[in-house]
Amino acid sequence: MRKINEIFYSLQGEGFHTGTPAVFVRFSGCNLKCSFCDTRHEEGILMSDEDILQAISAFPSNVVILTGGEPSLWIDQTFIDLLHMAGKYICIETNGTNPLPEGIDWVTCSPKGFPLRLTHIDEIKVVYTGQDLTEYAGLKATWHFLQPCSCLNTKEVVEYILHHPQWHLSLQTHKLIDIS
């Protein structure tokens, strides 16, 4: 059984896959308490893998985004294998503090500190609050995204990126266009 906050269908609103239709599986709970967290993720219900797969299969996209809270607290190799057997392309949004099962197709790490326990990262996505980004910029990932904190410091983020071009801008487009 896995504790699920919600399962919904929408467009990915941030990072590399912005605009992609996807089924979001939001897990409950997190091992960190970030002051800028904009997600209510503590509530949830326990669901079996079969119930989760049935809920996911109600939507037309084969892209599944595991998010939270912190999804690494709830997933394992059996769950990842089940999603792959169902033909799903699996993305995860994680803080990187826990190891992940093998075979996740796209790993987005939104680090909130160190050490990270990931062996592979496709995309680093940092919510910018004025912190030193030196260590984050040095992480081995294909893409490095910098995101304004709740769209409140966009000019500061743009200015930072213009001076540090290894970073790319990620906006929370789901908030800008008012979708889930």
C-alpha positions in Angstrom: 0.0 0.0 0.0 1.1 3.5 -0.9 -0.1 6.7 0.6 -1.5 8.9 -2.2 -2.6 12.5 -1.8 -4.1 12.7 -5.3 -4.0 11.4 -8.8 -4.8 13.9 -11.5 -4.4 14.7 -15.2 -2.9 18.0 -16.4 0.0 19.6 -18.2 3.5 19.6 -16.7 3.9 23.1 -15.6 7.7 23.4 -15.0 11.1 22.2 -16.1 12.1 20.3 -19.3 8.7 18.7 -19.9 6.7 21.9 -19.6 3.5 21.6 -21.6 3.5 17.8 -21.7 0.2 16.1 -20.8 0.8 13.8 -17.9 -0.8 11.9 -15.1 0.4 13.2 -11.7 0.6 10.8 -8.8 1.1 13.0 -5.8 2.4 11.0 -2.8 1.7 12.1 0.8 4.4 13.3 3.2 7.9 14.6 2.9 11.1 14.2 4.9 11.9 17.9 4.6 10.0 21.0 5.6 10.7 23.7 3.1 9.4 27.2 3.9 8.4 27.9 0.3 6.6 24.6 -0.3 3.4 25.3 -2.2 2.0 21.8 -2.1 -0.5 20.4 0.4 0.6 16.8 0.5 0.2 15.5 4.1 -3.3 14.1 3.6 -3.9 11.0 1.7 -5.3 7.5 1.4 -3.6 4.2 1.2 -3.9 2.6 -2.3 -2.8 -0.7 -3.7 -0.5 -0.8 -6.8 -3.5 -2.1 -8.8 -5.8 0.7 -7.6 -3.1 3.3 -8.5 -2.6 1.7 -12.0 -6.3 1.7 -12.6 -6.6 5.4 -11.7 -3.6 6.2 -13.9 -5.0 4.2 -16.8 -8.2 6.3 -16.9 -6.2 9.0 -18.6 -4.9 9.0 -22.2 -1.3 10.0 -21.6 1.4 7.4 -21.1 3.5 10.0 -19.1 3.3 9.5 -15.4 4.9 12.0 -13.0 5.6 10.8 -9.5 5.6 13.8 -7.2 4.7 14.8 -3.7 5.6 15.5 -1.0 8.5 13.2 -1.5 7.7 10.2 -3.7 10.9 8.3 -2.9 9.5 7.6 0.5 6.8 5.4 -1.1 8.1 3.8 -4.3 10.1 0.7 -4.9 11.3 -1.5 -7.8 8.0 -3.4 -7.9 6.0 -0.2 -8.5 8.4 1.1 -11.2 8.3 -2.3 -13.0 4.5 -2.4 -12.8 4.3 1.1 -14.4 6.7 0.1 -17.2 4.8 -3.2 -17.9 1.7 -0.9 -18.4 3.6 1.1 -21.0 4.2 4.2 -18.9 7.0 6.7 -19.3 8.0 7.4 -15.7 9.2 10.8 -14.4 9.9 11.6 -10.8 10.3 14.9 -9.0 12.4 14.3 -5.9 14.5 16.2 -3.4 17.3 13.6 -3.9 17.7 12.7 -0.3 16.8 9.0 -0.8 18.0 6.5 -3.4 15.6 5.6 -6.2 14.7 2.3 -7.8 16.3 1.5 -11.2 14.6 2.3 -14.5 12.9 5.7 -13.8 12.9 7.3 -17.3 13.4 10.9 -16.2 14.7 12.1 -12.8 14.1 15.7 -11.8 16.0 16.6 -8.6 14.9 19.7 -6.8 17.7 19.7 -4.2 17.2 21.4 -0.8 20.7 20.6 0.5 23.3 17.9 0.6 24.1 15.1 0.5 22.2 13.8 -2.5 21.7 10.0 -2.8 21.0 9.8 -6.5 23.1 8.0 -9.1 21.5 9.7 -12.1 19.9 13.1 -12.6 18.4 14.3 -15.9 17.3 17.7 -14.6 18.2 19.9 -11.7 15.4 22.3 -10.8 16.2 24.8 -8.0 13.7 27.2 -6.5 15.7 30.3 -6.2 15.5 32.1 -2.8 18.8 34.0 -3.1 20.9 31.0 -2.0 24.5 30.2 -3.2 24.1 28.0 -6.3 27.7 27.0 -6.7 27.2 23.4 -5.5 24.0 23.0 -7.5 25.6 24.3 -10.7 28.3 21.6 -10.3 25.9 18.7 -10.1 26.1 16.4 -13.1 22.8 16.7 -14.9 21.7 17.2 -18.5 19.7 20.3 -17.7 19.9 23.0 -14.9 16.7 25.0 -14.3 16.3 27.9 -12.0 12.8 28.8 -10.9 11.4 31.9 -9.2 9.9 31.3 -5.8 6.2 31.4 -6.3 6.8 33.8 -9.3 7.8 36.5 -6.8 11.4 37.0 -7.7 11.3 36.5 -11.5 13.5 39.5 -12.4 16.2 38.4 -9.9 16.2 34.9 -11.4 16.4 36.2 -15.0 19.3 38.5 -14.0 21.1 35.6 -12.4 20.6 33.3 -15.4 21.9 36.1 -17.8 25.2 36.1 -15.7 25.3 32.3 -15.3 24.2 30.8 -18.7 24.4 27.2 -17.7 21.0 27.7 -16.0 17.7 27.8 -17.9 14.5 29.5 -16.7 11.7 27.4 -15.4 8.4 29.1 -14.7 5.5 27.6 -12.9 3.3 27.9 -16.0 0.5 26.0 -14.4 0.2 28.9 -11.9 0.5 31.5 -14.6 -2.3 30.0 -16.7 -4.3 28.8 -13.7 -4.5 25.1 -14.2 -3.9 22.2 -11.7 
